[in-house]
Amino acid sequence: MTSHSSLIPGWRAMGPGDLPAVLDIADAVHPDFPEDPAIFAERLALHPEGCRVLDRGDAILAYVLSHPWAAESCPPLNRLLGALPAPAASYYIHDLALLPAARGSGAAPAIVAALAEHAARLGLPAMSLVAVNGSAGFWRRQGFAEARVPALADKLASYGADAQFMVRDLVSGLRPSATVTSTS
């Protein structure tokens, strides 16, 4: 990642030794969306710059997995990628999970801002994610807007009834205020 994200208190690069704690957080925060340990290890191997943990010294309280990806697309839940698309057209936040002790600390908006800077430096015009567990409001506050992409309906269904595919434009610098609709 960048020097900026290393300045965010507690956030540091994720390493292979952090995966057991990351998996424990994933199980606690996303019990309805289990993913195999290989998914986490692969995301870390494919794009380590986008994998961070919130380390408070005695415990890891949060993690983020993110990587370059295709536009208007999301990876299927609990599936290995094999490789990242080249060229990529978006920066995908696979998961941002915080234990209750880290919520409300400002850590989540700080890492999202750092990831946006990282994505922009990679020359990517947008960021995307699937909001689950009622988190769409948080993501709207970070500049994301729902994007209705009919081709994603089956994938989104695997993420739950409230899943929303969301996009943030990095080129205009504007924060979207309305739903984006795509027919592709």
CORRA-V597140 format. One record per residue. SS is DSSP state (helix for helix, strand for strand, loop for the rest). PHI is phi in degrees with one decimal (none if undefined). PSI is psi as a letter, one per 40 degrees, with the letter a starting at -180 (NA if undefined). Layout:
# CORRA-V597140
((SS & PHI & PSI) (SS & PHI & PSI))
This chain:
# CORRA-V597140
((loop & none & a) (loop & -106.9 & i) (helix & -65.6 & d) (helix & -57.9 & d) (helix & -67.4 & d) (helix & -72.2 & e) (loop & -86.0 & e) (loop & -74.2 & h) (loop & -52.3 & h) (loop & 90.5 & d) (strand & -77.1 & h) (strand & -144.3 & i) (strand & -60.7 & h) (loop & -79.6 & i) (loop & -122.2 & i) (helix & -54.6 & d) (helix & -68.8 & e) (helix & -85.5 & e) (helix & -58.9 & d) (helix & -59.4 & d) (helix & -68.6 & d) (helix & -61.9 & d) (helix & -63.8 & d) (helix & -62.6 & d) (helix & -64.6 & d) (helix & -58.2 & d) (helix & -63.3 & d) (helix & -74.9 & d) (helix & -87.1 & d) (loop & -123.1 & f) (loop & -62.9 & d) (loop & -85.9 & e) (loop & -130.0 & g) (loop & -67.2 & i) (loop & -131.2 & i) (loop & -66.2 & i) (helix & -54.0 & d) (helix & -62.3 & d) (helix & -64.0 & d) (helix & -65.7 & d) (helix & -63.5 & d) (helix & -67.9 & d) (helix & -59.9 & d) (helix & -63.0 & d) (helix & -69.0 & d) (helix & -74.1 & d) (loop & -149.3 & g) (helix & -59.6 & d) (helix & -63.4 & d) (helix & -102.0 & e) (loop & -115.3 & h) (strand & -133.4 & i) (strand & -128.6 & i) (strand & -94.9 & h) (strand & -108.0 & h) (loop & -99.9 & f) (loop & 91.1 & d) (loop & -99.2 & e) (loop & -162.9 & i) (strand & -91.0 & h) (strand & -106.9 & e) (strand & -163.1 & i) (strand & -149.9 & i) (strand & -138.1 & h) (strand & -119.2 & h) (strand & -153.8 & i) (strand & -169.0 & i) (strand & -61.9 & i) (strand & -155.6 & a) (loop & -79.7 & i) (loop & -71.6 & i) (loop & 48.6 & f) (loop & -148.7 & i) (loop & -137.3 & i) (loop & -65.6 & i) (loop & -63.0 & i) (loop & -63.3 & h) (loop & 58.5 & f) (loop & -129.5 & h) (loop & -68.0 & i) (loop & -89.8 & d) (loop & 84.1 & d) (loop & -162.6 & i) (loop & -88.8 & i) (loop & -66.6 & i) (loop & -133.6 & h) (loop & -80.6 & i) (loop & -86.7 & i) (loop & -127.1 & e) (strand & -152.8 & i) (strand & -114.6 & h) (strand & -99.0 & h) (strand & -93.3 & h) (strand & -69.0 & d) (strand & -164.0 & h) (strand & -131.1 & h) (strand & -129.6 & h) (strand & -124.9 & h) (loop & -70.3 & i) (helix & -51.2 & d) (helix & -64.0 & e) (helix & -99.2 & e) (loop & -70.1 & i) (loop & 81.8 & e) (loop & -86.7 & e) (loop & 89.1 & e) (helix & -65.9 & d) (helix & -66.6 & d) (helix & -60.0 & d) (helix & -65.1 & d) (helix & -72.8 & d) (helix & -63.8 & d) (helix & -62.8 & d) (helix & -64.7 & d) (helix & -65.9 & d) (helix & -62.6 & d) (helix & -63.9 & d) (helix & -61.9 & d) (helix & -61.5 & d) (helix & -63.1 & d) (helix & -64.0 & d) (loop & -76.7 & e) (loop & 81.9 & e) (loop & -87.2 & h) (loop & -81.1 & e) (strand & -153.1 & i) (strand & -119.9 & i) (strand & -146.0 & i) (strand & -170.3 & i) (strand & -113.5 & h) (strand & -83.5 & h) (loop & -131.4 & i) (loop & 56.1 & f) (loop & 71.1 & f) (loop & -88.9 & e) (helix & -57.2 & d) (helix & -61.0 & d) (helix & -58.2 & d) (helix & -66.6 & d) (helix & -61.4 & d) (helix & -65.1 & e) (loop & -93.6 & e) (loop & 96.8 & e) (loop & -91.7 & i) (strand & -133.0 & i) (strand & -63.0 & h) (strand & -120.8 & h) (strand & -88.2 & h) (strand & -119.6 & h) (helix & -52.6 & d) (helix & -65.1 & e) (helix & -94.9 & e) (helix & -54.1 & d) (helix & -66.1 & d) (helix & -62.7 & d) (helix & -62.7 & d) (helix & -58.7 & d) (loop & -71.0 & e) (loop & -93.0 & e) (loop & 111.0 & i) (loop & -63.8 & d) (loop & -94.1 & e) (loop & -62.3 & h) (strand & -131.5 & h) (strand & -80.8 & h) (strand & -128.0 & i) (strand & -133.3 & i) (strand & -125.3 & h) (strand & -76.4 & h) (loop & -100.4 & e) (loop & -80.5 & d) (loop & -75.0 & d) (loop & 77.4 & e) (loop & -85.6 & i) (loop & -90.5 & h) (loop & -63.8 & i) (loop & -119.3 & e) (loop & -134.8 & i) (loop & -68.8 & h) (strand & -98.9 & h) (strand & -118.9 & h) (strand & -126.4 & i) (loop & -104.1 & e) (loop & -84.7 & NA))
